[in-house]
Amino acid sequence: MNEVEFWMINGLANRLWPNQPIPTETAEAWWDLGLFSDLELGEVEAALMALCALKQSRPMPANIRRWIIQRRSADLDAPWSEVWAELWGQRDRLDRPADVQWSDATRPFAEHLTAVLLQMLAPSQSDGTTEQAREAQFRDYWESWRSREFERRLTYELPAVKEFLARHHPDVIPPTTTEPTSEK
């Protein structure tokens, strides 16, 4: 999003929530901090419309960013029941994890798990653990992974955060996303 688009969005938000206008100095600070620089105009418009339909109070940048980042890719937006159904449904193939064709919603998590953890689901590795117990174990893995991945995608593209990480943690792996590639 460029600066002209940002001010258009700020004006739209002020019209949607006329009793809660954002002071110009605050909006300028949001722009200066880059809170919208990695987002696209259409994404922010969609988030504003959705949040307007869901809330009575004006959303802050964090609310807008959260709505967009969560919905940009299937892996962060997928319900656990669908991810688990796919993991469990592929258990007969997990002795050969390279042969499994994961959906967009499950692939990043399955890659995070590595073949060793995935093989715990394979029938050949059965140790008598019930499906429900195994599901609870993998759901813990998933919730932990999704929380960390969501935070990464939410913050790592912000200019000050990017600069901080480059200076203090140059080995940090950038977020894995399926974000749009058009110009901002």
C-alpha positions as CSV (number, residue, x, y, z in Angstrom):
1,M,0.0,0.0,0.0
2,N,1.3,3.4,-0.9
3,E,0.8,6.6,1.1
4,V,-2.0,7.9,-1.1
5,E,-3.9,4.6,-0.6
6,F,-3.2,4.7,3.1
7,W,-4.9,8.2,3.4
8,M,-7.8,7.0,1.3
9,I,-8.3,4.1,3.7
10,N,-8.0,6.4,6.7
11,G,-10.7,8.6,5.2
12,L,-12.9,5.6,4.6
13,A,-12.4,4.4,8.2
14,N,-13.3,7.9,9.4
15,R,-16.5,7.8,7.4
16,L,-17.4,4.3,8.7
17,W,-16.7,5.3,12.3
18,P,-17.5,9.0,12.4
19,N,-17.7,9.1,16.2
20,Q,-14.3,7.6,16.5
21,P,-12.0,9.5,14.1
22,I,-8.3,8.9,14.3
23,P,-6.3,12.1,14.9
24,T,-4.0,13.0,12.0
25,E,-0.9,12.8,14.2
26,T,-1.8,9.2,15.1
27,A,-2.5,8.2,11.4
28,E,0.8,9.8,10.5
29,A,2.6,7.7,13.1
30,W,0.9,4.6,11.8
31,W,2.2,5.4,8.3
32,D,5.7,6.3,9.5
33,L,5.9,3.0,11.4
34,G,5.0,1.1,8.3
35,L,2.0,-0.6,9.8
36,F,0.3,-0.8,6.4
37,S,3.3,-0.8,4.0
38,D,3.3,-4.6,3.4
39,L,-0.5,-4.7,2.9
40,E,-2.4,-4.1,-0.3
41,L,-5.2,-1.6,-0.8
42,G,-7.8,-4.4,-1.6
43,E,-6.8,-6.4,1.5
44,V,-7.2,-3.4,3.8
45,E,-10.6,-2.5,2.2
46,A,-11.8,-6.1,2.7
47,A,-10.6,-6.1,6.3
48,L,-12.4,-2.8,7.0
49,M,-15.6,-4.1,5.5
50,A,-15.5,-7.4,7.4
51,L,-14.5,-5.7,10.7
52,C,-17.2,-3.1,10.2
53,A,-19.8,-5.9,9.9
54,L,-18.4,-7.6,13.0
55,K,-17.6,-4.7,15.3
56,Q,-19.1,-1.5,16.5
57,S,-15.8,0.2,17.4
58,R,-13.2,1.3,15.0
59,P,-10.5,-1.3,14.4
60,M,-6.9,-0.5,15.2
61,P,-4.0,-1.4,12.8
62,A,-3.4,-4.6,14.8
63,N,-7.0,-5.7,14.2
64,I,-6.7,-5.0,10.5
65,R,-3.4,-6.7,10.1
66,R,-4.6,-9.7,12.1
67,W,-7.7,-10.1,9.9
68,I,-5.6,-10.0,6.7
69,I,-2.7,-12.1,7.7
70,Q,-4.9,-14.9,9.1
71,R,-6.8,-15.1,5.8
72,R,-4.0,-14.7,3.3
73,S,-3.1,-18.3,3.3
74,A,-5.1,-21.5,3.9
75,D,-2.7,-22.9,6.5
76,L,-3.5,-20.2,9.1
77,D,-7.2,-20.1,8.3
78,A,-7.8,-23.8,8.3
79,P,-9.8,-25.4,11.1
80,W,-7.9,-28.1,13.0
81,S,-10.6,-30.7,12.2
82,E,-9.7,-30.4,8.5
83,V,-5.9,-30.5,9.1
84,W,-6.3,-33.5,11.4
85,A,-8.5,-35.4,8.9
86,E,-5.9,-34.9,6.2
87,L,-3.0,-36.0,8.5
88,W,-4.9,-39.0,9.7
89,G,-6.2,-39.9,6.3
90,Q,-2.6,-40.0,4.9
91,R,-1.2,-42.2,7.6
92,D,-0.9,-45.2,5.3
93,R,1.5,-43.2,3.1
94,L,3.6,-41.7,5.9
95,D,6.3,-44.3,5.7
96,R,7.1,-42.5,2.4
97,P,6.4,-38.9,3.3
98,A,7.8,-37.6,0.0
99,D,4.9,-39.4,-1.8
100,V,2.2,-37.5,0.1
101,Q,0.5,-34.6,-1.7
102,W,-0.6,-32.2,1.0
103,S,-3.3,-29.6,0.6
104,D,-2.3,-25.9,0.9
105,A,-3.8,-25.9,4.3
106,T,-1.7,-28.8,5.6
107,R,1.6,-28.6,3.7
108,P,3.4,-25.9,5.8
109,F,2.5,-27.7,9.0
110,A,3.5,-31.1,7.7
111,E,6.8,-29.7,6.5
112,H,7.3,-28.2,9.9
113,L,6.7,-31.5,11.6
114,T,9.4,-33.4,9.6
115,A,9.2,-37.0,8.5
116,V,10.2,-38.3,11.9
117,L,7.1,-36.8,13.6
118,L,4.8,-37.6,10.8
119,Q,5.8,-41.3,10.9
120,M,4.4,-41.5,14.4
121,L,1.0,-41.5,12.6
122,A,1.9,-44.4,10.3
123,P,0.3,-47.7,11.1
124,S,3.7,-49.4,11.0
125,Q,4.7,-47.2,14.0
126,S,1.7,-48.1,16.1
127,D,2.5,-48.3,19.7
128,G,-1.1,-48.7,20.9
129,T,-1.8,-45.0,21.3
130,T,-5.4,-44.2,20.5
131,E,-6.4,-42.0,17.6
132,Q,-7.8,-39.5,20.2
133,A,-4.5,-39.3,22.1
134,R,-2.5,-39.0,19.0
135,E,-4.8,-36.2,17.8
136,A,-4.4,-34.3,21.0
137,Q,-0.6,-34.6,20.7
138,F,-0.6,-33.3,17.2
139,R,-3.1,-30.6,17.9
140,D,-0.7,-29.3,20.5
141,Y,2.1,-29.3,17.9
142,W,-0.3,-27.5,15.4
143,E,-1.4,-24.8,17.9
144,S,2.2,-24.0,18.8
145,W,3.3,-23.9,15.2
146,R,0.3,-21.8,14.1
147,S,0.8,-19.3,16.9
148,R,4.5,-18.8,16.1
149,E,3.9,-18.7,12.3
150,F,1.0,-16.2,12.7
151,E,3.2,-13.9,14.8
152,R,6.0,-14.1,12.3
153,R,3.7,-13.2,9.4
154,L,2.0,-10.5,11.4
155,T,5.2,-8.7,12.4
156,Y,8.3,-9.7,10.4
157,E,7.5,-7.5,7.4
158,L,7.2,-4.3,9.5
159,P,10.2,-2.1,8.7
160,A,11.4,-1.7,12.3
161,V,11.0,-5.4,13.1
162,K,12.7,-6.4,9.9
163,E,15.6,-4.1,10.7
164,F,15.8,-5.3,14.3
165,L,15.8,-9.0,13.3
166,A,18.5,-8.4,10.6
167,R,20.7,-6.7,13.1
168,H,20.2,-9.1,16.1
169,H,19.1,-12.4,14.4
170,P,20.5,-12.5,10.8
171,D,19.9,-16.3,10.7
172,V,16.1,-16.0,11.4
173,I,14.2,-17.7,8.6
174,P,11.6,-15.3,7.0
175,P,8.0,-16.2,7.2
176,T,6.7,-18.8,4.8
177,T,3.6,-17.4,3.1
178,T,1.6,-17.5,0.0
179,E,1.2,-13.8,0.0
180,P,0.3,-11.8,-3.1
181,T,3.3,-10.7,-5.2
182,S,1.9,-7.6,-6.8
183,E,3.4,-4.2,-6.0
184,K,2.4,-2.5,-2.8
